């Protein structure tokens, strides 16, 4: 695993993609050179009362320009402070954190992202070989769609039916007859539960990236554990630390 660094990055670009969703490019050489698809950063606020960093997944990695892209939803005062940062502002970050996706040599991949679980699938789409079917689930307003189209067939589901299949990502996969390939997914737990069930139904291997509330981000505080099939050597109970052991797990490793 690459060395985790706490350092300062410079904001090179900050763009509002749609209502409450921001895209920020960060210049930071040491992390950009070693980060992998599916890993995340802890972003620190300058406001002293917000002690805990905000975990945000890495959306894209540009190792030539030594930059990292994060795309996130404003969910409170901390993420709002990050969203209000200006170009050339410095921001404190720690990373790369967690274990990313396992880039298995599959000729046919199904990438599934839901809500703010969509951004980390973009770097994965860039790195996976072979045919890719990319299923994206939104409430209504979409983002990053054109960027995903550079890497595979994109299928969209929206809860209100305004674009694509009306419903969720599982509804979209059934509508389009998607039943073959290795699954890579990131999104809220109910979506991942549905993906795990779908994978079992069709005898498919699935890697799931979990979204959990985190505190330390390095596995020390046990605030983000999930139920696991096997006992964790650290705690000796059937738990996995999402921040350190994950956030990506094979579906048969964890209980949802």
PyMOL commands that set and color helices and strands:
alter all, ss='L'
color gray80, all
select helices_A, chain A and resi 29-32+77-83+115-117+120-127+145-148+169-175+189-201+251-253
alter helices_A, ss='H'
color red, helices_A
select strands_A, chain A and resi 5-18+21-27+40-43+54-62+67-73+90-97+108-114+131-138+153-158+165-166+182-187+206-210+225-227+239-241+248-250
alter strands_A, ss='S'
color yellow, strands_A
deselect
rebuild
show_as cartoon
